[in-house]
Amino acid sequence: GHRLRDDESRIPAERKCCGMIWLNERLAITADKYQYIIGTPRERPRSRGEGTETVMLDPAYCRTLAQALRVAVSREMKRGVESGELQTLQAFARHLEKVTADFEAKIAALNM
């Protein structure tokens, strides 16, 4: 859908690499050898040395990619309710379906 393209255009080019799956302009998934980590990536100056490093704000640690996607969908839905975007059960259900499909499509595209 066109929403995916809208999200992609808001992700800076330098953030489209580096072992991170960007789900939208707010959420990304990364991994280490033990788990998947979902959160909001932010650049900060390195504590020692020059340059910057990427840190995850409000990270959630998940054993499977499916769990990480559930966390992402849940956070996105909570954000919609909190912001007032989702004020009816019908709007919530439509948005839940769309967010789930969008995030799953981003992951599926990686398997091609």
C-alpha positions in Angstrom: 0.0 0.0 0.0 1.0 3.6 -0.3 1.3 3.9 3.5 4.5 1.8 3.4 6.0 4.2 0.9 5.1 7.1 3.1 6.8 5.5 6.0 9.8 4.6 4.0 10.3 8.2 2.8 10.4 9.5 6.3 13.3 7.1 7.3 16.6 8.8 6.6 18.8 7.0 4.1 21.6 6.4 6.6 19.1 4.5 8.9 17.9 2.1 6.2 21.0 -0.1 6.8 22.9 -1.1 9.8 21.2 -4.4 10.8 17.9 -2.7 11.6 14.4 -3.3 10.3 12.5 -0.1 10.3 8.7 -0.7 10.7 7.7 2.9 10.5 9.2 6.3 11.4 9.1 5.4 15.2 9.8 1.7 15.5 12.6 -0.6 14.5 13.7 -4.1 15.2 17.3 -5.2 15.6 18.8 -8.4 17.0 21.8 -9.8 18.8 22.7 -13.5 19.1 20.2 -13.9 22.0 17.1 -11.9 21.1 15.2 -9.4 19.0 15.1 -5.9 20.3 12.3 -3.5 19.4 12.3 0.2 20.2 12.8 3.7 18.9 16.4 4.2 17.6 18.1 7.4 18.4 21.6 8.6 17.6 23.7 9.9 20.5 27.3 10.9 20.9 29.6 8.0 21.8 30.5 7.9 25.5 34.2 7.5 24.6 35.7 8.6 21.3 34.3 10.4 18.3 31.1 10.0 16.4 27.7 8.7 17.4 26.1 5.4 18.3 22.6 4.2 17.9 20.7 3.4 21.1 17.1 2.0 21.5 14.7 4.0 23.5 12.2 2.0 25.5 13.6 -1.3 24.3 11.6 -4.6 24.5 13.5 -7.8 24.3 11.8 -10.7 22.5 12.9 -14.3 21.9 11.1 -14.5 18.5 10.4 -12.2 15.6 6.7 -13.0 16.0 6.8 -11.7 19.6 8.7 -8.6 18.5 6.0 -7.9 15.9 3.3 -8.3 18.5 5.0 -5.7 20.7 5.4 -3.4 17.7 1.7 -3.7 16.8 0.7 -3.2 20.5 2.8 0.0 20.8 1.4 1.4 17.6 -2.1 0.8 18.7 -1.5 2.3 22.2 0.0 5.3 20.5 -3.1 5.7 18.3 -5.5 5.6 21.3 -3.3 7.9 23.4 -3.0 10.5 20.6 -6.8 10.5 20.0 -6.5 9.1 16.5 -8.5 6.0 17.4 -11.7 6.9 19.2 -14.1 4.1 18.2 -13.8 0.4 18.3 -14.4 0.3 14.6 -11.5 2.7 13.9 -9.3 0.6 16.3 -10.2 -2.6 14.5 -9.4 -1.1 11.0 -6.2 0.4 12.2 -5.1 -2.9 13.9 -5.7 -4.7 10.6 -3.7 -2.1 8.7 -0.8 -1.9 11.1 -0.5 -5.6 11.3 -0.5 -6.0 7.5 2.0 -3.2 7.1 4.5 -4.6 9.6 4.1 -8.2 8.3 4.7 -7.0 4.7 8.0 -5.3 5.8 9.2 -8.6 7.3 7.9 -10.7 4.4 9.8 -8.5 1.9 13.1 -9.4 3.7 12.4 -13.1 2.9 12.3 -12.6 -0.8 
